[in-house]
C-alpha cells in the first residue's frame, strides 16, 4: 500500500514540475526547448557534467560501505541531480542568457530540493524501496 502512495507522491511532484515549467515558460516568454538543439551548450558543460558524474561514481566506491541505509544513497543521487541542474543553469546563464532556459533549470533545482527535504525528514523513501 505504501508503494502506491510513494508512486502517487512522485507523480504529484512530476505534475507540479510540469505545470510550473509551463507557467514559467509563459511568464518569462521562454520558447519550447528545441529537440534538434544539442544537449550541451558547449564543451565546458559537456566536460563539467562528465566530471561531476565520474566524481559521484568514484565517491560511491569509497563510501558505499559506510552508507548502509538506502536513504543516504538515494539522497546522494538526488544531490547529484541537484548539482548537475545548478551547473546547467550556471552554464546556460553565462553562455546563453538571452534564451532564459536557465530559469527552468533553477526551477528544477528547487523541485529537487523540496523532494530531498521531504525524503530526508520522513521515512517514505525507506518504506517505498522496502529495505
Secondary structure, 3 states (H helix, E strand, C coil): CHHHHHHHHHHHHHHHHHHHHHHHHHHCCCCCCCCCCCCCCCHHHHHHHHHHHHHHHHHHHHHCCCCCCHHHHHHHHHHHHHHHHHHHHHHHHHHCHHHCCHHHHHHHHHHHHHHHHHHHHCCHHHHHHCC
